[in-house]
Amino acid sequence: MNVRRIPFNGAVNFRDLGGYPAADGRKTRWRQIYRSDSLAELDANDLAHLQALGLRSLCDFRLPGEAGKKPNRLPPGHAIRQHAIGFIPEGTLAMLEAVGEGRLGAAEIEAEVLRHYGKFIHDHQGEYRHFFDLLLEDDNLPLLVHCTSGKDRTGIAAALVLLALGVPRDVVVRDYTLTNDYRRDIAHLFRGAVDPAALQVLTSAHPRYIGRALDELDAGYGGIAGWFDTVGLGQGALADLRARLTG
């Protein structure tokens, strides 16, 4: 079945990027690219479900420290190739520390998150180029991309690939904001209790956040095609991606 959100007991934000309107009247293919939050709490039923998806590759955007504290749980005897492409925008860890200590209010957190989203497109071209390289290799599909909550690093990856496939901006934003319905508990990132209002702003998938990244993409590169040229992929790669991931 073609289902947007795939229910797992130990992962709340596991979604299929298929079925969206794409370039030339086509649609993104189901069961080829998945996005998710942490896989550390998958139970036995989840592992059987994951095995049934037939994943060939997993792209993990978490830093080594994050992955070490919450290692992925994968099916026994699996043959999934794991690609550790860990990164985090400059200033994020300091922001999280300040949030945990109650030194930032909601408005300050929103400003910080917007600043980080403005940096994704520029500062992490290498990591996202690596992600696209994986998608462009036949034996890597189906592929799952994830981080801790599946909102920020993974959200940008999903937005970039959807734009590359010709999905309209409003649909890309809508896919991003679906995370609001499937929020991951990130309390383990903080030593003590955090103000609920601050946590709400931090974990929200607000259209303004992804909008800042997409505005940077347009202003800095003239859109996804220009970004592909800048990172050394080129228009041939863009056409190849659309041929294999839309139909």
C-alpha positions as CSV (number, residue, x, y, z in Angstrom):
1,M,0.0,0.0,0.0
2,N,1.0,3.6,-0.6
3,V,1.0,5.2,2.8
4,R,2.5,8.6,3.7
5,R,3.3,8.0,7.4
6,I,4.4,4.4,8.2
7,P,3.5,3.4,11.7
8,F,6.2,2.2,14.0
9,N,6.1,1.8,17.7
10,G,9.6,3.2,18.2
11,A,9.7,5.8,15.5
12,V,7.0,8.5,15.2
13,N,8.0,10.4,12.1
14,F,8.7,7.7,9.6
15,R,7.4,8.8,6.2
16,D,7.4,7.9,2.5
17,L,8.2,10.7,0.0
18,G,6.2,9.1,-2.8
19,G,3.0,10.3,-4.4
20,Y,3.8,14.1,-4.6
21,P,3.2,16.0,-7.9
22,A,6.5,16.4,-9.7
23,A,7.9,17.8,-13.0
24,D,6.2,17.1,-16.4
25,G,2.9,15.9,-14.8
26,R,4.6,13.0,-13.1
27,K,4.6,12.0,-9.4
28,T,7.3,11.0,-7.0
29,R,7.7,7.2,-6.8
30,W,6.5,5.4,-3.7
31,R,8.7,3.1,-1.6
32,Q,12.0,4.6,-2.9
33,I,12.9,7.4,-0.4
34,Y,11.9,7.4,3.3
35,R,12.5,10.0,6.0
36,S,12.5,9.3,9.7
37,D,13.4,10.3,13.2
38,S,15.5,8.1,15.5
39,L,15.6,4.4,15.0
40,A,17.0,3.6,18.4
41,E,13.7,2.5,20.0
42,L,12.4,0.2,17.3
43,D,10.9,-3.0,18.8
44,A,10.8,-6.5,17.4
45,N,7.6,-5.8,15.4
46,D,9.2,-2.6,14.0
47,L,12.3,-4.5,12.9
48,A,10.1,-7.0,11.0
49,H,8.3,-4.1,9.4
50,L,11.5,-2.4,8.5
51,Q,12.9,-5.6,7.0
52,A,9.8,-5.8,4.8
53,L,10.5,-2.4,3.3
54,G,13.6,-3.8,1.5
55,L,15.9,-1.0,2.4
56,R,19.3,-1.0,0.8
57,S,20.8,2.1,2.3
58,L,20.5,4.3,5.3
59,C,21.8,7.9,5.5
60,D,22.3,9.0,9.1
61,F,22.8,12.8,9.6
62,R,23.5,12.5,13.3
63,L,26.8,13.4,14.8
64,P,28.9,10.5,16.2
65,G,28.0,11.5,19.7
66,E,24.3,11.4,19.0
67,A,24.5,8.1,17.2
68,G,26.6,6.6,20.0
69,K,24.0,7.5,22.7
70,K,21.1,6.3,20.6
71,P,22.4,3.7,18.1
72,N,20.2,2.5,15.3
73,R,18.3,-0.7,15.9
74,L,18.2,-2.6,12.6
75,P,16.8,-6.1,11.7
76,P,19.1,-9.1,12.6
77,G,21.2,-10.1,9.7
78,H,20.3,-7.1,7.6
79,A,22.2,-6.0,4.5
80,I,21.4,-2.3,4.8
81,R,24.4,-0.1,4.0
82,Q,24.8,2.6,6.6
83,H,26.2,5.9,5.6
84,A,27.2,8.2,8.5
85,I,27.1,11.7,7.3
86,G,26.9,13.5,10.6
87,F,26.7,17.2,10.9
88,I,24.9,20.0,12.7
89,P,24.7,23.8,11.9
90,E,27.2,26.0,13.7
91,G,25.7,27.3,17.0
92,T,23.1,24.6,17.3
93,L,24.7,22.8,20.3
94,A,25.2,26.1,22.1
95,M,21.6,27.0,21.5
96,L,20.4,23.6,22.9
97,E,22.6,24.2,26.0
98,A,21.1,27.7,26.5
99,V,17.6,26.3,26.0
100,G,18.3,23.6,28.6
101,E,19.5,26.2,31.1
102,G,16.5,28.5,30.5
103,R,18.6,31.3,29.1
104,L,16.6,31.7,25.8
105,G,13.0,32.7,25.5
106,A,10.6,31.6,22.7
107,A,11.4,34.6,20.5
108,E,15.1,34.2,20.8
109,I,14.9,30.5,20.1
110,E,12.8,31.2,16.9
111,A,15.5,33.7,15.8
112,E,18.2,31.1,16.4
113,V,16.4,28.4,14.5
114,L,15.8,30.7,11.6
115,R,19.5,31.6,11.5
116,H,20.4,27.9,11.4
117,Y,18.0,27.2,8.6
118,G,19.6,30.0,6.7
119,K,22.9,28.2,7.0
120,F,21.9,24.7,5.9
121,I,21.9,25.4,2.1
122,H,25.3,27.1,2.2
123,D,27.4,25.5,4.9
124,H,26.5,21.8,4.4
125,Q,26.7,21.4,0.7
126,G,29.1,18.5,1.0
127,E,26.9,16.5,3.3
128,Y,23.8,17.0,1.0
129,R,25.9,16.3,-2.1
130,H,26.8,13.0,-0.5
131,F,23.1,12.3,0.1
132,F,22.3,13.0,-3.6
133,D,25.3,10.8,-4.7
134,L,23.7,7.9,-2.9
135,L,20.3,8.5,-4.5
136,L,21.9,8.5,-7.9
137,E,23.4,5.0,-7.5
138,D,21.0,2.2,-8.6
139,D,21.9,-0.2,-5.8
140,N,21.2,2.3,-3.0
141,L,17.4,2.4,-3.4
142,P,15.2,2.1,-1.4
143,L,16.9,4.6,0.9
144,L,16.1,5.9,4.3
145,V,17.4,9.3,5.6
146,H,17.1,10.2,9.2
147,C,18.5,12.2,12.1
148,T,17.2,12.6,15.7
149,S,13.8,14.1,15.3
150,G,13.5,13.9,11.5
151,K,12.8,17.6,11.3
152,D,15.8,19.8,10.6
153,R,18.7,18.0,8.9
154,T,16.4,15.4,7.5
155,G,13.7,18.0,6.7
156,I,16.2,20.0,4.5
157,A,17.2,16.8,2.7
158,A,13.6,15.9,2.0
159,A,12.9,19.5,0.8
160,L,16.0,19.4,-1.5
161,V,15.1,16.1,-3.1
162,L,11.5,17.0,-3.6
163,L,12.5,20.3,-5.3
164,A,15.0,18.4,-7.4
165,L,12.1,16.2,-8.6
166,G,10.0,19.2,-9.5
167,V,7.6,19.2,-6.6
168,P,6.0,22.7,-6.1
169,R,7.3,24.8,-3.2
170,D,3.9,24.8,-1.4
171,V,3.9,20.9,-1.4
172,V,7.5,20.9,-0.1
173,V,6.5,23.1,2.7
174,R,3.5,21.0,3.5
175,D,5.6,17.8,3.7
176,Y,7.9,19.6,6.1
177,T,5.1,20.8,8.4
178,L,3.7,17.2,8.7
179,T,6.4,16.8,11.3
180,N,4.2,18.8,13.6
181,D,1.8,15.9,13.7
182,Y,4.6,13.4,14.5
183,R,6.9,15.2,16.9
184,R,9.8,13.3,18.5
185,D,10.4,13.6,22.2
186,I,13.8,15.2,22.6
187,A,13.8,15.6,26.3
188,H,16.9,13.4,26.5
189,L,18.9,16.2,25.0
190,F,18.5,18.3,28.1
191,R,19.7,17.7,31.7
192,G,16.6,19.1,33.4
193,A,13.0,20.3,32.7
194,V,12.6,22.8,29.8
195,D,10.0,25.5,29.6
196,P,7.1,24.0,27.5
197,A,6.8,27.2,25.5
198,A,10.5,27.1,24.6
199,L,10.3,23.4,23.7
200,Q,7.2,24.1,21.5
201,V,9.1,26.7,19.4
202,L,12.2,24.5,19.2
203,T,10.4,21.3,18.0
204,S,7.9,23.1,15.8
205,A,8.2,22.5,12.0
206,H,7.1,26.0,11.3
207,P,6.7,27.1,7.6
208,R,8.9,30.1,8.4
209,Y,11.8,27.7,9.2
210,I,11.8,25.8,5.9
211,G,10.8,29.0,4.1
212,R,14.1,30.6,5.3
213,A,16.1,27.7,3.8
214,L,14.2,27.8,0.5
215,D,14.6,31.6,0.3
216,E,18.3,31.2,0.7
217,L,18.3,28.5,-2.1
218,D,16.5,30.9,-4.4
219,A,18.5,34.0,-3.5
220,G,21.9,32.3,-3.5
221,Y,21.6,29.9,-6.4
222,G,18.5,30.8,-8.4
223,G,16.8,27.6,-7.2
224,I,17.6,23.9,-7.1
225,A,19.1,23.8,-10.6
226,G,21.7,26.4,-9.7
227,W,22.4,24.7,-6.4
228,F,23.0,21.4,-8.3
229,D,25.5,23.2,-10.5
230,T,27.3,24.7,-7.5
231,V,27.8,21.4,-5.7
232,G,29.1,19.8,-8.8
233,L,26.2,17.6,-9.7
234,G,25.0,19.4,-12.8
235,Q,21.8,19.2,-14.9
236,G,22.5,15.7,-16.1
237,A,22.2,14.5,-12.5
238,L,19.0,16.4,-12.0
239,A,17.5,14.7,-15.1
240,D,18.7,11.3,-14.0
241,L,17.2,11.8,-10.5
242,R,13.8,12.7,-12.0
243,A,14.0,9.7,-14.4
244,R,14.6,7.2,-11.6
245,L,12.4,8.8,-8.8
246,T,9.3,10.0,-10.7
247,G,6.8,8.2,-12.9
